[in-house]
Amino acid sequence: MRTSFTSVGMNMCVSLVTAFHARPGASHRFQRVSLSNLHIPPLPLASAALIERATLPSYLHSSPVEEIHGIFDDHLKVYVKRDDKLDLLGAGIHGNKARKLWGLASSYPLSSSRPFPAVCFSWGGVQSNALAALAGFVCGVQQKRLIYYTKTIPAWLKDHPVGNYRRALELGVDFRELRASEFQDIFGATDETEGGDGEARCIRLKKRLVEREGDLLAREADDLLLVPQGAAFPGAEEGIDRLGREVEDWWAKESGSGERAEVKPLAVVLPAGTGTTAFYLARTLASSSLGRAPVVYAVPCVGDGTYLRAQMARLTRSEALSETPARLEGRGVPGGRKGGKPGAEHGSEGWREKAPQGAFPEVLEGSAPHVFGQLEQALIDMWHEMGEKHGLELDLLYGPRAWCVIRQHWSVLRAKHDKLLYIHTGGMEGLPSQLARYRYRKMLPDPGE
């Protein structure tokens, strides 16, 4: 049986969808499809033209850093690391999703004969940025199949697809719909509510998926891959480690040395959903060779601070379960890993010794409760302010929320730091559908008004 993703800590995730057995008499709400009959749906010409397999680069460029003047006041210099300008493999995968999927891309380089799994499974929102990124990588680049579980898709959206949902349809994603209660029952449980550790939860989730899919997964159980919601998995660390090294290199030049050396540490601030990027970035920078390591601040955008800390703690548990001798052997080797990690020749060198497990980012919480995805005048106002006054275009789910909270904590940040680096985590793919929601509620004028 092939063990996919070993080099980037995915043993546990792959085990979710391996060794499945059909349960006789199981009921199915989904269309049953045999793996022997799976085929890759043809890409629409518009999408295929953007994804020429033979010419895709097998590396990820560093993202630029830009200074933004006059934000709030001039007492704190503000810079933005433009990860929104990244484009992994030329497949329209930007921001933190490009970082998260880098390890997966380097494990299956296009120049290698190592085949990508026939089917990839994931779950989440129908307008998720992770959905668009996975669709671009799995269906567009690898030309394989992505089956995606989501809550019931509104009829109007099916009739008039927009945003990330439309992109996923164009790339051939196979959607599986669940009622909200079913989705929560299958995917919403945590290690704390169910008891046990991450591995135990994987086994329970595997059984639930078997009940839903029957013999769909049985024939080629060793050729399946599961990527958790939001690409929140240990395999994301490699690409985020690259981000950390880029921040380190920039700060080493910016902070100077000797008499010019910065007295206060750099503040690195980013919005957080599952906290995957913030968690691994904090770990990388905590082991920095710089005199004063940058301080990473995560702004919770999906839940509150308690939720965010729980999600990051789950990453720690999952990672401990996905260690392998090869992965452990390669840590801390200057210039690269031992053990011939697949894709090491494609720019994944420099894997550092990890900081202690307690190297968590600090959490910046807003003063008022926030419901993810809820339309708020404060968010659209901040979106306008950052775009019109400072030329920084943001998405509407994460970016404005982060800057609203930064403003609330501005005096504290100003006292502790002289410079702030904001990580633009992308999400621009979903902006058209987000703007449409605000216009529908008359919170934003239609174009031309």
C-alpha positions as CSV (number, residue, x, y, z in Angstrom):
1,M,0.0,0.0,0.0
2,R,1.4,3.4,-0.9
3,T,2.0,5.7,2.0
4,S,1.3,9.1,0.7
5,F,2.7,12.3,2.2
6,T,5.1,10.7,4.6
7,S,7.7,13.4,4.1
8,V,5.3,16.2,5.0
9,G,3.6,14.5,7.9
10,M,0.5,13.2,6.2
11,N,0.6,9.6,7.4
12,M,-2.4,10.2,9.7
13,C,-4.5,12.0,7.0
14,V,-3.9,9.3,4.5
15,S,-4.8,6.6,7.0
16,L,-8.3,8.2,7.1
17,V,-9.1,6.9,3.7
18,T,-7.1,3.7,3.5
19,A,-8.2,0.1,4.2
20,F,-11.9,1.0,3.8
21,H,-14.5,-1.8,3.7
22,A,-18.0,-1.6,2.5
23,R,-20.8,-2.1,5.1
24,P,-23.5,-4.3,3.6
25,G,-26.9,-2.7,3.7
26,A,-25.6,0.8,4.3
27,S,-27.9,3.6,3.2
28,H,-26.6,6.2,0.8
29,R,-27.8,9.8,0.1
30,F,-25.1,10.2,-2.5
31,Q,-24.7,8.9,-6.0
32,R,-22.6,5.8,-5.8
33,V,-19.6,5.7,-8.1
34,S,-17.2,2.9,-8.6
35,L,-13.5,3.9,-8.7
36,S,-13.0,1.7,-11.7
37,N,-15.3,4.0,-13.6
38,L,-13.8,7.3,-12.4
39,H,-12.7,9.6,-15.2
40,I,-11.2,13.0,-15.2
41,P,-13.8,15.5,-16.5
42,P,-12.5,17.6,-19.3
43,L,-11.5,21.1,-18.3
44,P,-13.3,24.0,-19.9
45,L,-11.1,25.7,-22.5
46,A,-10.8,28.8,-20.4
47,S,-9.4,26.9,-17.4
48,A,-7.3,24.5,-19.5
49,A,-5.6,27.4,-21.2
50,L,-4.4,28.7,-17.8
51,I,-3.0,25.3,-16.8
52,E,-0.5,23.9,-19.2
53,R,1.0,21.0,-17.4
54,A,4.2,20.8,-19.3
55,T,5.1,24.4,-18.7
56,L,4.2,24.8,-15.0
57,P,7.1,26.0,-12.7
58,S,7.9,23.6,-9.8
59,Y,8.8,26.3,-7.3
60,L,7.2,29.2,-5.4
61,H,8.7,32.7,-5.7
62,S,9.2,34.8,-2.6
63,S,6.4,37.4,-2.1
64,P,7.3,41.1,-2.0
65,V,7.2,43.4,1.1
66,E,5.7,46.9,0.7
67,E,5.6,49.8,3.1
68,I,2.2,51.3,3.7
69,H,2.3,54.9,4.9
70,G,-0.1,56.7,7.2
71,I,-2.1,53.8,8.7
72,F,-3.8,55.1,11.8
73,D,-0.8,57.3,12.8
74,D,2.9,57.5,12.0
75,H,4.1,56.1,15.3
76,L,4.4,52.5,14.0
77,K,5.9,51.7,10.6
78,V,3.7,49.3,8.7
79,Y,4.7,46.8,6.1
80,V,2.7,44.3,4.2
81,K,4.0,40.9,2.9
82,R,2.1,40.4,-0.2
83,D,1.4,36.7,-0.2
84,D,-1.7,37.5,-2.2
85,K,0.6,37.9,-5.1
86,L,1.9,34.3,-4.9
87,D,0.8,31.9,-7.6
88,L,1.7,28.3,-6.8
89,L,2.5,26.3,-10.0
90,G,0.8,29.0,-12.0
91,A,-2.6,27.4,-11.1
92,G,-4.3,30.4,-9.5
93,I,-3.4,29.3,-5.9
94,H,-2.6,32.4,-3.9
95,G,-2.0,33.5,-0.3
96,N,-1.8,31.1,2.6
97,K,-3.2,28.3,0.5
98,A,-0.2,28.5,-1.8
99,R,1.9,28.2,1.4
100,K,-0.1,25.3,2.8
101,L,-0.1,23.3,-0.4
102,W,3.6,23.8,-1.2
103,G,4.5,20.6,0.7
104,L,1.9,18.6,-1.3
105,A,3.2,20.1,-4.5
106,S,6.8,19.3,-3.7
107,S,6.0,15.8,-2.7
108,Y,4.4,15.2,-6.2
109,P,6.6,17.3,-8.5
110,L,5.4,17.4,-12.1
111,S,8.8,16.3,-13.3
112,S,8.6,13.1,-11.3
113,S,7.1,9.8,-12.2
114,R,5.6,9.5,-8.8
115,P,1.8,9.4,-9.4
116,F,-0.6,11.6,-7.5
117,P,-3.4,9.7,-5.7
118,A,-6.4,8.9,-8.0
119,V,-8.9,10.6,-5.7
120,C,-8.6,13.4,-3.1
121,F,-11.3,14.0,-0.5
122,S,-11.9,17.2,1.5
123,W,-14.7,19.1,3.1
124,G,-15.7,22.7,4.0
125,G,-17.7,25.7,2.8
126,V,-18.9,26.0,-0.8
127,Q,-17.2,29.3,-1.2
128,S,-14.0,28.3,0.7
129,N,-10.7,29.6,-0.6
130,A,-9.3,26.2,0.3
131,L,-11.8,24.6,-2.1
132,A,-10.6,26.8,-4.9
133,A,-7.0,26.1,-4.2
134,L,-7.5,22.3,-3.9
135,A,-9.5,22.3,-7.2
136,G,-6.7,24.2,-8.9
137,F,-4.1,21.8,-7.7
138,V,-5.8,18.4,-7.7
139,C,-8.1,18.8,-10.8
140,G,-6.1,21.5,-12.7
141,V,-2.5,20.6,-12.1
142,Q,-2.6,16.9,-11.3
143,Q,-5.6,16.2,-13.5
144,K,-7.1,14.0,-10.8
145,R,-10.4,13.9,-9.0
146,L,-11.5,15.9,-6.0
147,I,-14.6,14.9,-4.0
148,Y,-15.7,17.6,-1.7
149,Y,-18.3,17.4,1.1
150,T,-20.2,20.6,1.9
151,K,-23.5,21.7,3.4
152,T,-26.6,22.0,1.2
153,I,-25.8,24.4,-1.6
154,P,-28.5,27.1,-2.1
155,A,-30.6,26.7,-5.2
156,W,-29.9,30.2,-6.4
157,L,-26.1,29.5,-6.3
158,K,-26.6,26.3,-8.3
159,D,-28.5,28.2,-10.9
160,H,-26.0,31.1,-11.0
161,P,-22.6,29.8,-9.8
162,V,-20.2,32.6,-8.7
163,G,-16.9,32.9,-6.9
164,N,-15.0,29.9,-5.7
165,Y,-17.9,27.5,-6.2
166,R,-18.0,28.4,-9.9
167,R,-14.2,27.9,-10.3
168,A,-14.5,24.5,-8.6
169,L,-17.3,23.5,-10.9
170,E,-15.3,24.6,-14.0
171,L,-12.4,22.4,-12.8
172,G,-14.6,19.4,-12.3
173,V,-15.0,19.1,-8.5
174,D,-17.5,16.4,-7.5
175,F,-19.6,18.0,-4.7
176,R,-21.4,15.9,-2.0
177,E,-24.0,17.8,-0.1
178,L,-25.0,17.2,3.5
179,R,-27.6,18.8,5.7
180,A,-26.1,21.2,8.2
181,S,-26.8,18.8,11.1
182,E,-25.2,15.9,9.2
183,F,-22.1,17.9,8.3
184,Q,-21.6,18.9,11.9
185,D,-22.2,15.4,13.1
186,I,-19.5,14.0,10.8
187,F,-16.9,16.7,10.6
188,G,-17.6,19.0,13.5
189,A,-16.5,16.9,16.4
190,T,-13.3,17.7,18.2
191,D,-10.9,15.5,20.1
192,E,-12.1,17.0,23.3
193,T,-15.8,16.3,22.7
194,E,-15.3,12.8,21.4
195,G,-12.4,11.9,23.7
196,G,-9.1,10.3,22.7
197,D,-6.5,11.8,20.4
198,G,-6.3,12.9,16.8
199,E,-5.6,9.4,15.6
200,A,-8.7,8.0,17.3
201,R,-10.8,10.8,15.8
202,C,-9.4,9.8,12.3
203,I,-10.6,6.3,12.8
204,R,-14.1,7.4,13.9
205,L,-14.3,9.8,10.9
206,K,-13.2,7.0,8.6
207,K,-16.0,4.8,9.8
208,R,-18.6,7.6,9.2
209,L,-17.4,8.2,5.7
210,V,-17.6,4.4,5.0
211,E,-21.3,4.5,6.0
212,R,-21.9,7.4,3.6
213,E,-19.9,6.1,0.7
214,G,-20.3,2.3,0.9
215,D,-18.0,0.5,-1.6
216,L,-16.9,3.7,-3.3
217,L,-13.6,3.7,-1.5
218,A,-13.0,-0.1,-1.2
219,R,-11.5,-1.0,-4.6
220,E,-8.5,1.4,-4.6
221,A,-8.2,2.2,-0.9
222,D,-4.5,2.6,-1.2
223,D,-4.8,5.3,-3.8
224,L,-6.8,7.9,-1.9
225,L,-5.8,11.1,-0.2
226,L,-7.7,13.2,2.4
227,V,-6.9,16.9,3.0
228,P,-8.7,18.3,6.1
229,Q,-10.9,21.4,5.9
230,G,-8.9,24.6,5.2
231,A,-5.8,22.5,4.5
232,A,-5.2,22.5,8.3
233,F,-2.7,19.6,8.5
234,P,0.9,19.0,9.4
235,G,1.8,18.9,5.7
236,A,1.2,22.6,5.6
237,E,4.3,23.4,7.7
238,E,6.9,23.1,4.9
239,G,5.4,26.0,2.9
240,I,4.9,28.1,6.0
241,D,8.4,27.4,7.0
242,R,9.4,29.1,3.7
243,L,7.3,32.1,4.7
244,G,9.1,32.3,8.0
245,R,12.5,32.2,6.3
246,E,11.5,35.0,4.0
247,V,10.3,37.1,6.9
248,E,13.6,36.3,8.7
249,D,15.7,37.4,5.7
250,W,13.7,40.6,5.2
251,W,13.9,41.5,8.9
252,A,17.7,40.8,9.1
253,K,18.2,43.5,6.4
254,E,15.6,45.9,7.7
255,S,16.6,45.8,11.4
256,G,20.3,46.3,10.7
257,S,23.2,45.3,13.1
258,G,25.5,46.9,15.6
259,E,24.4,50.5,16.5
260,R,21.6,50.3,13.8
261,A,20.1,47.1,15.3
262,E,16.5,47.4,16.2
263,V,15.8,47.6,20.0
264,K,12.2,46.3,19.8
265,P,11.2,43.1,18.1
266,L,9.1,43.0,14.9
267,A,5.4,42.5,15.2
268,V,4.1,40.0,12.6
269,V,0.3,40.1,12.4
270,L,-2.0,37.9,10.3
271,P,-5.7,36.9,10.3
272,A,-6.5,33.4,11.3
273,G,-9.1,30.8,10.6
274,T,-7.8,27.4,11.8
275,G,-4.6,29.2,12.8
276,T,-2.4,26.8,10.7
277,T,-0.3,29.6,9.1
278,A,0.1,31.5,12.4
279,F,1.0,28.4,14.4
280,Y,3.8,27.2,12.1
281,L,5.0,30.7,11.4
282,A,5.4,31.4,15.1
283,R,7.3,28.1,15.5
284,T,9.7,28.9,12.7
285,L,10.3,32.5,13.9
286,A,10.8,31.3,17.5
287,S,13.8,29.3,16.3
288,S,15.1,32.4,14.5
289,S,18.8,33.0,14.5
290,L,18.1,36.8,14.9
291,G,18.9,38.4,18.2
292,R,15.3,39.3,19.0
293,A,12.8,37.0,17.4
294,P,9.7,38.6,15.8
295,V,6.5,38.2,17.7
296,V,3.6,36.6,15.8
297,Y,0.1,37.8,16.5
298,A,-3.0,35.9,15.2
299,V,-6.3,37.6,14.9
300,P,-9.2,35.1,15.2
301,C,-11.7,35.6,12.3
302,V,-13.7,32.3,12.3
303,G,-14.2,31.8,16.1
304,D,-13.0,33.5,19.3
305,G,-9.6,33.1,20.9
306,T,-10.6,29.9,22.7
307,Y,-11.6,28.3,19.4
308,L,-8.3,29.4,17.7
309,R,-6.1,28.1,20.5
310,A,-8.0,24.7,20.4
311,Q,-7.4,24.5,16.6
312,M,-3.7,25.1,17.0
313,A,-3.5,22.6,19.8
314,R,-5.0,20.0,17.5
315,L,-2.3,20.6,15.0
316,T,0.3,19.8,17.7
317,R,-1.5,16.5,18.5
318,S,-1.9,15.6,14.9
319,E,1.8,16.3,14.2
320,A,3.0,14.1,17.0
321,L,1.0,11.2,15.5
322,S,2.4,11.8,12.0
323,E,6.1,11.6,12.8
324,T,8.2,9.1,10.9
325,P,11.8,8.0,11.3
326,A,12.6,9.6,8.0
327,R,11.1,12.9,9.0
328,L,12.8,12.9,12.4
329,E,16.2,12.0,10.8
330,G,16.0,15.0,8.5
331,R,15.5,17.7,11.0
332,G,18.1,20.2,11.7
333,V,20.4,19.2,8.8
334,P,21.9,22.4,7.3
335,G,21.1,22.9,3.7
336,G,18.4,20.2,3.5
337,R,17.0,16.9,4.7
338,K,18.5,13.5,4.8
339,G,16.6,10.5,3.5
340,G,15.9,11.7,0.0
341,K,12.6,13.5,0.6
342,P,10.6,13.6,-2.6
343,G,10.8,17.0,-4.1
344,A,13.9,18.1,-2.1
345,E,15.5,19.1,-5.4
346,H,12.6,21.4,-6.0
347,G,13.4,24.1,-3.4
348,S,12.4,22.5,-0.1
349,E,15.9,22.6,1.4
350,G,16.6,24.4,4.6
351,W,14.1,22.5,6.8
352,R,15.0,23.8,10.3
353,E,14.9,22.2,13.7
354,K,11.6,23.0,15.3
355,A,11.0,25.2,18.2
356,P,9.4,23.8,21.3
357,Q,5.8,22.8,21.0
358,G,4.8,25.7,23.2
359,A,5.9,28.3,20.6
360,F,2.3,29.5,19.9
361,P,1.4,32.9,18.5
362,E,-0.1,35.6,20.7
363,V,-3.9,36.0,20.1
364,L,-5.3,39.5,19.4
365,E,-9.1,39.4,20.1
366,G,-11.6,42.0,19.2
367,S,-13.6,43.8,21.9
368,A,-17.0,42.7,20.5
369,P,-18.2,39.3,19.4
370,H,-17.7,38.4,15.7
371,V,-19.7,35.9,13.6
372,F,-17.7,34.6,10.7
373,G,-19.2,35.5,7.3
374,Q,-21.8,37.9,8.9
375,L,-22.1,41.2,7.0
376,E,-20.9,44.1,9.1
377,Q,-20.7,47.7,8.3
378,A,-17.4,48.0,10.2
379,L,-15.9,45.4,7.8
380,I,-16.9,47.1,4.6
381,D,-15.8,50.5,6.0
382,M,-12.4,49.1,6.8
383,W,-12.2,47.5,3.4
384,H,-12.9,50.9,1.8
385,E,-10.4,52.7,4.1
386,M,-7.5,50.3,3.3
387,G,-8.3,50.2,-0.4
388,E,-9.0,53.9,-1.0
389,K,-6.6,55.5,1.4
390,H,-3.7,53.1,1.3
391,G,-4.1,51.2,-1.9
392,L,-4.3,47.8,-0.2
393,E,-7.1,45.7,-1.5
394,L,-8.3,43.0,0.9
395,D,-10.9,40.2,0.9
396,L,-14.0,40.8,3.1
397,L,-13.8,37.8,5.4
398,Y,-10.4,38.0,7.0
399,G,-8.5,41.2,6.1
400,P,-10.9,43.9,7.3
401,R,-11.6,41.9,10.5
402,A,-7.8,41.7,11.2
403,W,-7.3,45.5,10.6
404,C,-10.3,46.4,12.9
405,V,-8.7,44.4,15.7
406,I,-5.3,45.8,15.0
407,R,-6.8,49.3,15.4
408,Q,-8.2,48.3,18.7
409,H,-4.8,47.1,19.9
410,W,-2.8,49.9,18.2
411,S,-1.6,51.6,21.4
412,V,-0.4,48.3,22.9
413,L,1.4,47.3,19.6
414,R,2.9,50.8,19.3
415,A,4.4,50.5,22.9
416,K,5.9,47.1,22.2
417,H,7.1,47.5,18.6
418,D,8.5,50.0,16.2
419,K,7.5,48.1,13.1
420,L,4.6,45.9,12.1
421,L,4.6,43.4,9.3
422,Y,1.1,42.3,8.1
423,I,0.9,39.0,6.2
424,H,-1.7,39.4,3.4
425,T,-3.0,35.9,3.3
426,G,-4.9,36.3,0.1
427,G,-8.5,35.2,-0.3
428,M,-9.1,37.6,-3.2
429,E,-10.6,34.7,-5.3
430,G,-13.8,35.0,-3.2
431,L,-14.1,38.8,-3.3
432,P,-16.6,39.0,-6.1
433,S,-19.1,36.8,-4.3
434,Q,-18.5,38.7,-1.0
435,L,-19.1,42.0,-2.7
436,A,-22.3,40.7,-4.2
437,R,-23.6,39.8,-0.8
438,Y,-23.0,43.4,0.5
439,R,-24.6,44.9,-2.6
440,Y,-27.7,42.6,-2.2
441,R,-28.1,43.9,1.3
442,K,-27.7,47.5,0.1
443,M,-24.6,47.9,2.2
444,L,-22.6,48.7,-0.9
445,P,-23.8,50.5,-4.0
446,D,-23.9,48.6,-7.3
447,P,-21.1,49.5,-9.8
448,G,-21.9,52.6,-11.7
449,E,-24.3,54.1,-9.0
